[in-house]
Amino acid sequence: MTMRRTDNPGWVNALLDLPYTWLLVRILLTSAFWIGGLTKLIDFPGAVSEQEHFGLHPAWLFATLTIAVELLGSLLIISGHGIWLGAGMLAVFTALATLIAHAFWTLQGQEQQMAINAFFEHIGLIAGLAAVTLHARHASHVTTPSEH
């Protein structure tokens, strides 16, 4: 996929124009989700315990939904088909999970500082999901392995 901006140095444009850059960006952006989904799938009892820890019941249902959203959302983004849907799924999931798991306003001291950092890192991830959707919307086509 070729997108040229006159303010980019030539070497940046060269990297952006490599055939698999767009695919690599989508894989890396979703890495936390597909790794998380696969880990939860492999250790389903651990995934259920995690949901219980956050007070979500029935925990097995929330664990199942979490795995489905993480894996399906990632697959949609990586495949280049339905990027908007996959990014939307993962953004909503991330927003909800961030509010539940990183409620820094309920904490104090070092614990609060760690939660603030994690909270805003997740906000940045949501922005990255929005950015990949915007990019896909403006792109003339999506480069996937099947096109080469």
C-alpha positions as CSV (number, residue, x, y, z in Angstrom):
1,M,0.0,0.0,0.0
2,T,1.4,3.4,-0.9
3,M,0.7,6.6,1.0
4,R,3.1,9.4,0.4
5,R,3.4,12.5,2.5
6,T,5.8,15.2,1.5
7,D,6.9,15.8,5.1
8,N,8.2,12.2,5.6
9,P,11.9,11.6,5.1
10,G,12.5,9.3,2.2
11,W,13.6,6.4,4.4
12,V,10.3,6.6,6.3
13,N,8.4,6.4,3.0
14,A,10.5,3.5,1.9
15,L,9.6,1.6,5.1
16,L,6.0,2.4,4.8
17,D,5.9,1.3,1.2
18,L,7.3,-2.2,1.9
19,P,4.7,-4.8,0.9
20,Y,4.1,-6.2,4.3
21,T,4.3,-3.1,6.5
22,W,0.6,-2.6,6.7
23,L,0.1,-6.3,7.7
24,L,2.9,-6.1,10.2
25,V,1.4,-3.0,11.8
26,R,-2.0,-4.8,12.2
27,I,-0.3,-7.9,13.7
28,L,1.7,-5.9,16.2
29,L,-1.2,-3.7,17.1
30,T,-3.3,-6.7,18.0
31,S,-0.5,-8.8,19.6
32,A,-1.7,-8.2,23.2
33,F,-5.2,-9.4,22.2
34,W,-4.4,-12.5,20.3
35,I,-1.7,-13.5,22.8
36,G,-4.2,-12.8,25.7
37,G,-7.0,-14.7,23.9
38,L,-4.8,-17.7,23.2
39,T,-3.4,-17.8,26.8
40,K,-6.9,-17.7,28.2
41,L,-8.0,-20.4,25.8
42,I,-5.1,-22.7,26.8
43,D,-5.7,-22.0,30.5
44,F,-9.5,-21.6,30.7
45,P,-9.7,-22.2,34.5
46,G,-7.2,-19.3,34.9
47,A,-9.3,-17.1,32.6
48,V,-12.4,-17.9,34.7
49,S,-10.4,-17.1,37.9
50,E,-9.4,-13.7,36.4
51,Q,-13.1,-12.9,35.8
52,E,-14.0,-13.9,39.3
53,H,-11.2,-11.7,40.7
54,F,-12.9,-8.7,39.0
55,G,-16.3,-9.7,40.3
56,L,-17.7,-10.7,36.9
57,H,-20.4,-13.4,37.1
58,P,-21.0,-15.9,35.6
59,A,-17.2,-15.9,35.3
60,W,-17.1,-18.7,32.7
61,L,-19.4,-16.6,30.4
62,F,-17.2,-13.5,30.7
63,A,-14.1,-15.6,30.1
64,T,-15.7,-17.1,27.0
65,L,-16.7,-13.7,25.7
66,T,-13.3,-12.2,26.4
67,I,-11.6,-15.0,24.5
68,A,-14.0,-14.6,21.6
69,V,-13.6,-10.8,21.4
70,E,-9.9,-10.9,21.7
71,L,-9.4,-13.6,19.0
72,L,-12.1,-12.6,16.6
73,G,-11.3,-8.9,16.8
74,S,-7.7,-9.6,16.1
75,L,-8.5,-11.9,13.2
76,L,-10.7,-9.2,11.6
77,I,-7.9,-6.6,11.9
78,I,-5.1,-8.9,10.8
79,S,-7.1,-10.3,7.8
80,G,-7.9,-6.8,6.6
81,H,-11.6,-7.7,6.3
82,G,-13.8,-5.9,8.7
83,I,-11.1,-3.8,10.3
84,W,-13.7,-1.4,11.6
85,L,-15.6,-4.1,13.3
86,G,-12.5,-5.8,14.8
87,A,-11.1,-2.5,16.0
88,G,-14.5,-1.5,17.4
89,M,-14.8,-4.8,19.3
90,L,-11.3,-4.5,20.8
91,A,-11.7,-0.8,21.6
92,V,-15.0,-1.4,23.5
93,F,-13.5,-4.4,25.3
94,T,-10.3,-2.4,26.2
95,A,-12.4,0.5,27.5
96,L,-14.5,-1.7,29.7
97,A,-11.6,-3.8,30.9
98,T,-9.6,-0.6,31.6
99,L,-12.4,0.8,33.7
100,I,-12.7,-2.4,35.6
101,A,-9.1,-3.4,36.1
102,H,-7.4,0.0,36.3
103,A,-9.7,2.2,38.4
104,F,-7.0,4.5,39.6
105,W,-9.4,6.9,41.3
106,T,-10.1,4.2,43.9
107,L,-6.5,3.7,44.8
108,Q,-3.7,5.6,46.5
109,G,0.1,5.8,46.5
110,Q,2.3,3.6,44.3
111,E,-0.7,1.4,43.4
112,Q,-2.5,4.4,42.1
113,Q,0.5,5.5,40.0
114,M,0.8,2.1,38.4
115,A,-2.9,2.0,37.7
116,I,-2.8,5.5,36.1
117,N,0.0,4.4,33.8
118,A,-1.8,1.3,32.8
119,F,-5.1,3.2,32.3
120,F,-3.5,5.7,29.9
121,E,-1.5,3.1,28.1
122,H,-4.8,1.4,27.4
123,I,-6.3,4.7,26.2
124,G,-3.4,4.9,23.8
125,L,-4.2,1.4,22.6
126,I,-7.8,2.5,21.9
127,A,-6.4,5.4,19.9
128,G,-4.2,3.0,17.9
129,L,-7.3,0.9,17.1
130,A,-9.1,4.1,15.9
131,A,-6.0,5.0,13.9
132,V,-5.8,1.7,12.1
133,T,-9.5,2.0,11.3
134,L,-9.0,5.5,9.9
135,H,-6.1,4.3,7.8
136,A,-8.1,1.4,6.4
137,R,-10.9,3.8,5.6
138,H,-8.6,6.1,3.6
139,A,-6.6,3.4,1.9
140,S,-7.4,2.3,-1.6
141,H,-6.8,-1.3,-0.7
142,V,-5.5,-3.5,2.1
143,T,-2.4,-5.5,1.5
144,T,-2.8,-9.1,2.7
145,P,-0.6,-12.1,2.1
146,S,-3.1,-13.4,-0.5
147,E,-2.4,-10.4,-2.7
148,H,1.3,-11.4,-3.2
